[in-house]
Amino acid sequence: MARLIAKTPLEGLAPVTVSGMTLAEVEIARMTLIAPLNGKERAVSAALKPIALSLPGPNQTATKGKARILWTGRGQAMLLDAAPPKALAGIAALSDQSDGWALLRLEGRLAEAALARLVPLDLRPAAFAEGATARTLLFHMTCSITRVGRTAFEIMVMRSMARTAWHDLTVAMRSVAAQG
């Protein structure tokens, strides 16, 4: 009988560091897509209170300890590293996305410049402050980007695109470093 072994999307790839920028995989224990049913947004926010979160507005995130919730589009949010409260039953559609996505972290003084080569967004802190999130493109693939620190970003891509995103980000990092 075959023995299955769970692996992360970027299993075996060590973090890459180039000119003070570091790209690494972030392991997420659980990801749940939450889509409030019509007119139930306030009820969903109230149901999230036991885990000290609320439904974020467009391009926003909410964090409490390790648990986070990211706006991922109109009428949906992604809950990370927390179990969805039972009170969401009947007021929101829930979908386990744990095995469908990869999360990468790019940080360092030049991280913004590297991302600017691949992302059609203004990532300057004045336009994209800490806690801001956006659904956008990373070169040719759909992603979600969140600023998690002054010089740190998390990039969420579909699991099937994880290695392509890793490659594209690494090339962008090297390109920025070569210009320095």
Rosetta silent file (secondary structure, phi, psi, omega in degrees, C-alpha in Angstrom):
SEQUENCE: MARLIAKTPLEGLAPVTVSGMTLAEVEIARMTLIAPLNGKERAVSAALKPIALSLPGPNQTATKGKARILWTGRGQAMLLDAAPPKALAGIAALSDQSDGWALLRLEGRLAEAALARLVPLDLRPAAFAEGATARTLLFHMTCSITRVGRTAFEIMVMRSMARTAWHDLTVAMRSVAAQG
SCORE:     score description
SCORE:     0.000 S_00000001
   1 L     0.000  135.809 -179.993    0.000    0.000    0.000 S_00000001
   2 L   -68.381  142.204  177.900    1.293    3.441   -0.914 S_00000001
   3 L  -109.738  119.353 -178.337    2.219    5.720    1.947 S_00000001
   4 L   -89.010  138.490  179.406    1.331    9.368    1.392 S_00000001
   5 L  -123.064  122.806  179.151    3.514   12.060    2.878 S_00000001
   6 L   -69.273  135.286  178.054    2.229   15.621    3.201 S_00000001
   7 L  -132.692  148.924  175.160    4.569   18.204    1.700 S_00000001
   8 L   -75.016  161.750 -178.900    4.450   21.965    1.545 S_00000001
   9 L   -57.920  -30.934 -177.810    4.175   23.545   -1.928 S_00000001
  10 L  -113.688   30.193 -179.780    7.857   24.541   -1.876 S_00000001
  11 L   -48.444  130.345  176.316    9.177   21.498   -0.031 S_00000001
  12 L    90.917  -10.060  178.348   12.941   21.229   -0.304 S_00000001
  13 L   -94.331  120.425  178.314   13.622   24.839   -1.326 S_00000001
  14 L   -78.453  154.119  175.789   15.765   26.683    1.179 S_00000001
  15 L   -54.296  146.551  179.112   15.203   30.414    1.672 S_00000001
  16 E  -108.626  131.397  176.852   17.012   32.570   -0.900 S_00000001
  17 E  -122.622  126.682  179.938   18.924   35.659    0.202 S_00000001
  18 E  -138.562  121.044  177.126   20.159   38.228   -2.327 S_00000001
  19 L    48.264   44.338  177.472   21.493   41.693   -1.376 S_00000001
  20 L    82.152   -2.835  174.809   19.721   41.670    1.969 S_00000001
  21 E   -95.677  140.411  177.660   16.403   40.453    0.534 S_00000001
  22 E  -127.036  132.459  175.380   15.132   37.074    1.688 S_00000001
  23 E  -113.201  125.838 -178.867   12.486   34.928    0.031 S_00000001
  24 E  -144.288  155.334  174.460   11.063   32.106    2.137 S_00000001
  25 E   -81.165  141.996  174.645    8.018   29.869    2.286 S_00000001
  26 E  -108.964  122.542  179.149    5.550   30.515    5.108 S_00000001
  27 L   -85.266  129.712  179.494    3.843   27.406    6.386 S_00000001
  28 L  -115.305  125.737 -178.217    0.148   27.884    7.127 S_00000001
  29 L   -71.216  -35.808 -175.326   -1.603   25.264    9.222 S_00000001
  30 L  -153.147  138.386  175.440   -5.082   26.119    7.993 S_00000001
  31 E  -133.404  127.815  179.833   -6.693   28.371    5.380 S_00000001
  32 E  -130.298  124.983  174.724  -10.443   28.836    5.118 S_00000001
  33 E   -81.021  129.078  179.552  -12.243   30.944    2.546 S_00000001
  34 E  -116.618  122.692  177.641  -15.186   32.768    4.136 S_00000001
  35 E  -125.410  103.017  179.653  -17.933   34.181    1.913 S_00000001
  36 E   -58.464  139.588  174.150  -20.776   35.828    3.849 S_00000001
  37 L   -68.190  161.222 -176.298  -24.228   35.028    2.532 S_00000001
  38 L   -49.822  124.691  176.420  -26.187   38.011    1.162 S_00000001
  39 L    76.788    8.190 -175.440  -26.684   40.628    3.847 S_00000001
  40 L  -106.795   14.904 -177.027  -24.814   38.655    6.532 S_00000001
  41 H   -58.771  -44.881  179.844  -21.541   40.621    6.651 S_00000001
  42 H   -65.997  -38.958  178.420  -22.229   42.096   10.116 S_00000001
  43 H   -65.195  -37.324  177.936  -23.314   38.716   11.453 S_00000001
  44 H   -66.150  -43.557  177.114  -20.090   37.171   10.111 S_00000001
  45 H   -59.672  -41.953  178.426  -18.006   39.873   11.814 S_00000001
  46 H   -64.695  -38.469 -179.992  -19.862   39.192   15.065 S_00000001
  47 H   -68.521  -23.289  178.972  -19.281   35.443   14.677 S_00000001
  48 H   -83.380  -10.528 -178.012  -15.529   36.078   14.290 S_00000001
  49 H   -57.362  -36.329  178.866  -15.308   37.945   17.622 S_00000001
  50 H   -59.230  -24.032  175.108  -14.523   34.778   19.653 S_00000001
  51 H  -104.191   17.824  173.698  -11.214   34.571   17.799 S_00000001
  52 L    60.848   34.092  176.390  -10.787   38.359   18.165 S_00000001
  53 L  -127.093  168.882  172.587  -11.114   39.116   14.453 S_00000001
  54 L  -142.162  163.136  179.961  -13.690   40.769   12.222 S_00000001
  55 L   -65.176  121.987 -177.750  -14.460   40.663    8.525 S_00000001
  56 L   -77.232  152.360  174.820  -11.976   43.044    6.858 S_00000001
  57 L   -77.958  177.931  179.913  -12.992   45.750    4.428 S_00000001
  58 L   -54.141  132.550  177.686  -11.600   45.969    0.891 S_00000001
  59 L    61.755   27.131 -179.635   -7.801   45.747    0.773 S_00000001
  60 L  -123.359  163.256  175.200   -7.540   45.306    4.548 S_00000001
  61 E  -131.714  163.664  172.346   -6.422   42.638    6.981 S_00000001
  62 E  -136.299  139.439 -176.811   -7.060   41.876   10.639 S_00000001
  63 E  -134.555  139.835  172.108   -4.610   40.065   12.917 S_00000001
  64 E  -145.726  108.427 -175.404   -4.803   38.659   16.422 S_00000001
  65 L    63.434 -129.495  179.297   -1.823   36.591   17.522 S_00000001
  66 L   -84.273  -22.013 -178.438   -1.101   34.033   14.826 S_00000001
  67 E   -74.183  138.354  178.495   -4.643   34.168   13.392 S_00000001
  68 E  -141.781  154.726  172.512   -5.227   36.495   10.442 S_00000001
  69 E  -134.755  130.010 -176.846   -7.994   37.287    8.026 S_00000001
  70 E  -116.419  136.367  169.582   -7.318   38.865    4.616 S_00000001
  71 E   -66.458  130.759 -179.827   -9.735   40.495    2.223 S_00000001
  72 E  -125.434    9.591  178.749   -9.404   38.473   -0.979 S_00000001
  73 E   148.713  170.671 -178.965  -12.090   39.984   -3.141 S_00000001
  74 L   -57.860  121.995  176.756  -15.624   41.290   -3.115 S_00000001
  75 L    73.388   23.824  177.394  -17.637   39.247   -0.637 S_00000001
  76 E  -154.519  152.829  177.231  -14.814   36.982    0.494 S_00000001
  77 E  -147.539  155.663  179.621  -11.936   36.750    2.943 S_00000001
  78 E  -111.424  122.038  176.972   -9.295   34.157    3.776 S_00000001
  79 E   -92.394  124.887 -177.363   -8.881   33.066    7.393 S_00000001
  80 E  -114.312  137.067  173.877   -5.321   31.919    8.130 S_00000001
  81 L    57.154   35.529  174.245   -4.068   29.793   11.021 S_00000001
  82 L  -154.906  146.841  175.585   -7.383   29.619   12.881 S_00000001
  83 L   -78.724  138.136  177.824  -10.388   27.360   12.830 S_00000001
  84 L   -68.051  135.011  178.871  -13.543   29.122   11.657 S_00000001
  85 L   -59.965  144.887  179.552  -15.978   29.601   14.541 S_00000001
  86 H   -60.397  -24.977 -178.626  -18.999   27.276   14.503 S_00000001
  87 H   -65.814  -11.198  178.323  -21.230   30.376   14.600 S_00000001
  88 H   -76.177  -16.419 -179.862  -20.433   30.954   10.897 S_00000001
  89 L   -59.619  129.049  178.091  -22.633   27.988    9.953 S_00000001
  90 L    87.489  -11.303  179.298  -25.682   29.229    8.087 S_00000001
  91 L  -119.904   -8.967  179.490  -24.397   32.794    7.606 S_00000001
  92 E  -150.355  147.934  171.259  -21.328   32.167    5.442 S_00000001
  93 E   -84.390  131.858 -179.213  -20.060   29.710    2.882 S_00000001
  94 E  -119.114  138.037  179.700  -16.845   28.122    4.147 S_00000001
  95 E  -141.211  120.366  178.161  -14.288   26.329    2.021 S_00000001
  96 E   -68.732  122.369 -178.604  -11.069   24.727    3.277 S_00000001
  97 L  -116.003   12.851 -172.655   -8.251   26.042    1.076 S_00000001
  98 L   -53.216  -38.554 -177.564   -5.332   24.670    3.110 S_00000001
  99 L   -95.820    2.897 -174.207   -3.906   22.536    0.321 S_00000001
 100 L  -100.530   -9.132 -173.987   -4.678   24.932   -2.518 S_00000001
 101 E  -130.780  159.071  172.831   -2.376   27.863   -1.822 S_00000001
 102 E  -123.599  145.015  179.243    1.262   28.677   -1.123 S_00000001
 103 E  -122.417  124.640  179.663    2.432   31.604    0.967 S_00000001
 104 E  -117.093  149.135  177.479    5.812   33.249    0.364 S_00000001
 105 E  -120.727  126.173  175.833    7.472   36.020    2.343 S_00000001
 106 E  -117.092  122.529 -179.982    9.778   38.533    0.686 S_00000001
 107 E  -141.369  157.336  179.988   11.553   40.924    2.981 S_00000001
 108 L   134.586  164.167 -175.718   14.456   43.305    2.972 S_00000001
 109 L   -55.984  -32.278 -177.372   15.327   46.863    2.080 S_00000001
 110 L  -103.020    9.189 -177.911   14.981   46.177   -1.670 S_00000001
 111 H   -58.449  -42.728  179.619   11.913   43.895   -1.482 S_00000001
 112 H   -60.804  -41.362  179.306    9.612   46.639   -2.730 S_00000001
 113 H   -66.143  -38.565  178.395   11.862   47.256   -5.757 S_00000001
 114 H   -66.180  -44.805  178.726   11.946   43.541   -6.594 S_00000001
 115 H   -64.624  -34.335 -178.863    8.157   43.251   -6.385 S_00000001
 116 H   -60.654  -22.286  177.710    7.745   46.393   -8.493 S_00000001
 117 L   -74.472  -18.486 -173.050    9.249   44.447  -11.413 S_00000001
 118 L  -120.447  -15.352 -170.358    6.412   41.905  -11.276 S_00000001
 119 L  -119.995  129.079  179.838    3.374   43.630   -9.760 S_00000001
 120 L   -85.353   49.299  179.316    1.256   46.406  -11.345 S_00000001
 121 L  -128.577  153.701  171.167    0.645   48.154   -7.998 S_00000001
 122 L   -82.860  106.119 -175.657    2.072   51.187   -6.252 S_00000001
 123 L   -96.743    6.608  177.431    3.758   49.433   -3.314 S_00000001
 124 L   -61.204  144.796 -177.459    5.235   52.543   -1.702 S_00000001
 125 L   -53.917  -31.209  179.395    4.262   52.723    1.998 S_00000001
 126 L   -66.477  -29.475 -178.726    2.201   55.879    1.393 S_00000001
 127 L  -101.257  -24.438 -174.693   -0.033   53.957   -1.051 S_00000001
 128 L  -139.100   79.101 -173.972    0.264   50.423    0.368 S_00000001
 129 L   -75.028  168.563  176.735    0.714   50.664    4.127 S_00000001
 130 L   -56.625  132.126 -177.102    1.405   47.853    6.570 S_00000001
 131 L    94.423  -11.727  177.668   -1.697   45.651    6.759 S_00000001
 132 L   -74.755  146.663  177.788   -2.815   46.537    3.229 S_00000001
 133 E  -140.167  153.932 -179.603   -3.626   43.647    0.927 S_00000001
 134 E  -152.682  143.691  168.544   -4.576   43.390   -2.739 S_00000001
 135 E   -88.580  129.927 -175.203   -5.535   40.806   -5.317 S_00000001
 136 E  -158.729 -163.538  175.322   -3.367   41.433   -8.334 S_00000001
 137 E  -109.549  142.664  169.248   -0.971   39.818  -10.772 S_00000001
 138 E  -113.637  100.145 -171.574    2.528   38.601  -10.037 S_00000001
 139 L    58.553  -98.600 -177.221    3.998   38.676  -13.540 S_00000001
 140 L  -115.495    5.526 -175.704    1.405   36.429  -15.266 S_00000001
 141 E  -119.826  147.633  177.930   -0.284   34.719  -12.310 S_00000001
 142 E   -69.597  140.670  178.867   -3.020   35.778   -9.935 S_00000001
 143 E  -152.583  173.544  170.965   -1.901   36.422   -6.379 S_00000001
 144 E  -124.091  129.809  179.768   -2.696   38.225   -3.181 S_00000001
 145 E  -118.306  134.016  179.444   -0.035   40.536   -1.759 S_00000001
 146 E  -129.804  131.586  173.472   -0.038   41.813    1.815 S_00000001
 147 E   -83.007  117.445 -177.367    2.420   44.250    3.383 S_00000001
 148 E  -107.640   -1.948  177.965    3.266   42.629    6.718 S_00000001
 149 E  -166.445  174.608 -178.219    6.072   44.972    7.755 S_00000001
 150 L   -56.682  -38.941  179.806    7.872   48.113    6.701 S_00000001
 151 L  -127.410   31.616 -176.896   10.032   46.088    4.303 S_00000001
 152 E  -133.973  138.980 -179.932    8.172   42.764    4.271 S_00000001
 153 E  -132.334  148.091  169.338    5.472   41.321    2.024 S_00000001
 154 E  -113.492  135.168 -178.128    3.569   38.054    1.905 S_00000001
 155 E  -120.090  120.963 -179.482    2.569   36.739   -1.495 S_00000001
 156 E  -107.443  121.581  178.913   -0.163   34.114   -1.731 S_00000001
 157 E  -128.107  160.352  175.590   -0.355   32.122   -4.974 S_00000001
 158 E   -60.605  143.040 -177.443   -2.142   28.978   -6.032 S_00000001
 159 H   -51.642  -39.880 -177.723   -0.172   25.900   -5.030 S_00000001
 160 H   -66.197  -16.233 -179.517    0.291   24.885   -8.662 S_00000001
 161 H  -106.651    4.975 -174.074    2.085   28.199   -9.313 S_00000001
 162 H   -58.563  -47.831 -177.925    4.302   28.210   -6.212 S_00000001
 163 H   -70.167  -32.062  175.427    7.536   27.188   -7.925 S_00000001
 164 H   -67.105  -43.742  177.398    6.915   29.585  -10.818 S_00000001
 165 H   -61.283  -43.708  178.486    6.343   32.434   -8.346 S_00000001
 166 H   -57.553  -47.435  179.756    9.505   31.413   -6.478 S_00000001
 167 H   -61.574  -49.734 -177.560   11.491   31.484   -9.736 S_00000001
 168 H   -61.951  -41.327  179.014   10.063   34.831  -10.891 S_00000001
 169 H   -66.881  -39.917  178.455   10.688   36.463   -7.512 S_00000001
 170 H   -63.051  -42.906  177.865   14.234   35.110   -7.367 S_00000001
 171 H   -62.641  -43.597  179.009   14.978   36.490  -10.846 S_00000001
 172 H   -63.095  -40.378  178.315   13.544   39.889   -9.837 S_00000001
 173 H   -61.190  -45.535 -179.725   15.650   39.900   -6.650 S_00000001
 174 H   -65.740  -36.871  178.895   18.821   39.162   -8.634 S_00000001
 175 H   -64.963  -45.108  177.848   17.960   41.829  -11.197 S_00000001
 176 H   -63.553  -41.591  179.081   17.493   44.494   -8.519 S_00000001
 177 H   -63.002  -38.119 -179.378   20.717   43.405   -6.836 S_00000001
 178 H   -65.573  -29.766  179.515   22.622   43.644  -10.136 S_00000001
 179 H   -77.662  -22.459 -176.812   21.528   47.247  -10.534 S_00000001
 180 L   -69.960    0.000    0.000   22.733   48.159   -7.030 S_00000001
